[in-house]
């Protein structure tokens, strides 16, 4: 085989592999999108207003508001 045939084969295989991976990723996305969030998981992470609480980050409050929030606790 000459160099052109080898390169054409590599490009063809790479293109087909990329398309297969793309279709698989789209199918996985659709499967994940169909799942409904369970109330047990979402209830733990929501505050009384129904807004999800941050898991890892502490929200930034300006010093004036932080003092007011500490006084309310």
C-alpha positions in Angstrom: 0.0 0.0 0.0 1.2 3.4 -0.7 1.1 6.4 1.7 -2.0 7.9 0.3 -4.1 4.8 0.8 -2.9 4.4 4.4 -3.7 8.0 5.2 -7.1 7.8 3.5 -7.8 4.6 5.6 -6.7 6.3 8.8 -8.9 9.4 8.1 -11.9 7.1 7.2 -11.6 5.1 10.4 -11.1 8.2 12.5 -14.2 9.8 11.0 -16.4 6.7 11.5 -15.1 6.3 15.1 -15.9 10.0 15.9 -19.4 9.6 14.5 -20.0 6.5 16.6 -18.7 8.2 19.7 -20.9 11.2 19.0 -24.1 9.1 18.5 -23.2 7.2 21.8 -22.8 10.5 23.7 -26.1 11.8 22.3 -27.9 8.7 23.4 -26.3 8.9 26.9 -27.4 12.5 27.1 -31.0 11.7 26.1 -31.1 8.8 28.7 -29.8 11.1 31.4 -32.3 13.8 30.4 -35.2 11.4 30.7 -34.4 10.6 34.3 -36.5 12.6 36.8 -34.8 13.9 39.9 -35.9 12.1 43.0 -37.5 14.0 45.8 -35.3 12.4 48.4 -32.2 13.8 46.8 -33.6 17.2 45.9 -35.3 17.7 49.3 -32.1 17.5 51.2 -30.4 20.1 49.1 -33.2 22.7 49.1 -33.9 25.4 51.6 -37.4 26.5 52.8 -37.9 28.7 49.8 -37.3 25.8 47.4 -34.0 27.2 46.2 -31.2 24.6 46.1 -28.5 25.3 48.6 -24.9 25.3 47.3 -23.1 22.1 48.0 -19.4 23.1 48.0 -19.3 26.9 47.9 -20.2 29.4 50.6 -22.1 32.3 49.0 -20.3 35.7 49.2 -22.0 38.3 51.4 -20.7 41.8 51.7 -19.5 42.6 55.3 -22.6 44.7 56.1 -25.0 41.9 55.1 -22.8 39.2 56.8 -23.0 41.1 60.1 -26.8 41.3 59.7 -27.0 37.6 58.9 -25.0 36.7 62.0 -27.3 38.9 64.1 -30.4 37.0 62.8 -29.0 33.7 63.8 
